[in-house]
Amino acid sequence: VLAAPARADTEYDECIAESREAEFGACGAAWEEREDQRLNAAWRALLPLLDGREREALVAEQRRWIAFNENSCDYFYSEIWGTIGRNNWYPQCRAEIIIARTAQLRDIKARIDSQNE
């Protein structure tokens, strides 16, 4: 079961509350970095459980996801949305995509763990 993406985390909310609008981008970048660390931890926990074709398939999928992730949410970074798009919506969108992928990787690990019980 995949968890619904969170809209923000406590540290992000606190950073936004304590910052001026010009600093919101840094709050979002820090949130995205925290989510990326969680994703990397989920990946490190899952990858050793796989070998052969399963491992190759997941590594290939992860490479495609990375390419997607690197280009995701660019719409909010465009001039259309201005400062609020770049500083607020872009990092939120990016963090939510990473949260969703982390949940997928954790779900795969949970399925493998349940098969090995």
N, C-alpha and C positions, 0 to 999 in steps of 0.2 A: 504494500500500500504506500503510495507516494504522499508525502505531506504537502499541504498547500504552501506555496512560498509565503514567507513573512514579508510584511511591508517594510519593516525596518528592524534594527536591533537596538537594544537599550543604549549601547555606547553611541550609536549614530544619533538617536533621539537626544541624548545628553549633549553631544557635540553641537547639534543644530541649536539647541536651547541656549547654549553658552556662546555661540558665535554670531558674527555679523554675516550678512548674506554673501559677502565677498569670500568668506571662509567656508561656505557650505560645500564647495567642491572638494576641499581637503577632508571634510567629514565623510563625504561619499566615497572618496578614494580609500580612506582607512577602512570603511565598512566592506568595500569590495575586496580589499586585501585580507580581512578577517575571513570572509567567505571563501576566498581562494585557498587560504590555509586549511580550512575545514574540508574543502574538496580534495586537496592534496593528501590529507590524513585519511580520508575515505578511500582514495585510490591506493595508498600504501597498504591499507588494511585488506583490500580486495585482491590486488594483483598477485600476491604470493599463493592465493588459493587456486589459481588457474595455471594451466600449462597447455602446451600443444596448440591445437586449433582454437580452443576456447580463449586462450590468452591472446593469440594473434588477432582473433576477431574483436576482442574488446580493445586491444591497443589500437587497431585500425579505426574502430568507432570513436575512441577518445581523440585520436588525431583529427578526425572530421569534426568532432564537437569543438575542439580547440580552435579550428579554423572558423567555425560558426561564431564561437564566443568572441573571438578577436574582432569580429565585424558587427557584432550585435549592438543594437540600441543606438547606432550612429544617427538615426533619424532625430533623436532628441538632442544630439550634439550639433545639429545644423543651425544655421542662422534663423530658421523659421521660429525656433523656440527661444533663442537668445540666452541670456544669462540663467534664467530659471531652468531651462532645458539642460544646459551644460552642468550646472551646479547642483540641481535637485533631481531631475527625472532621469538623466543619463546614468548616474551612479546607482540609483535605485533600480533601474531596469537591469543593469549589469549584475548587481548583487542578486536579484531575484532569479536570473538565469543560472547563476552559479549555485544558488540554493537548490534549484530544481535538479540540476545535474548531480549534486552531492546526494540528494535524496534518492535518485536513481541508482547511484553506485552503492549506497547503503542498502537499498532494497535487493540488489543483486547479491550482495554479501549475505544478507539475512536468508535469502533463498538457498544459497549454498550451505550456510550453516545449518539450516533446518534439514537439508538432505543428509548431512553428515552426523546427525544426532542418532 
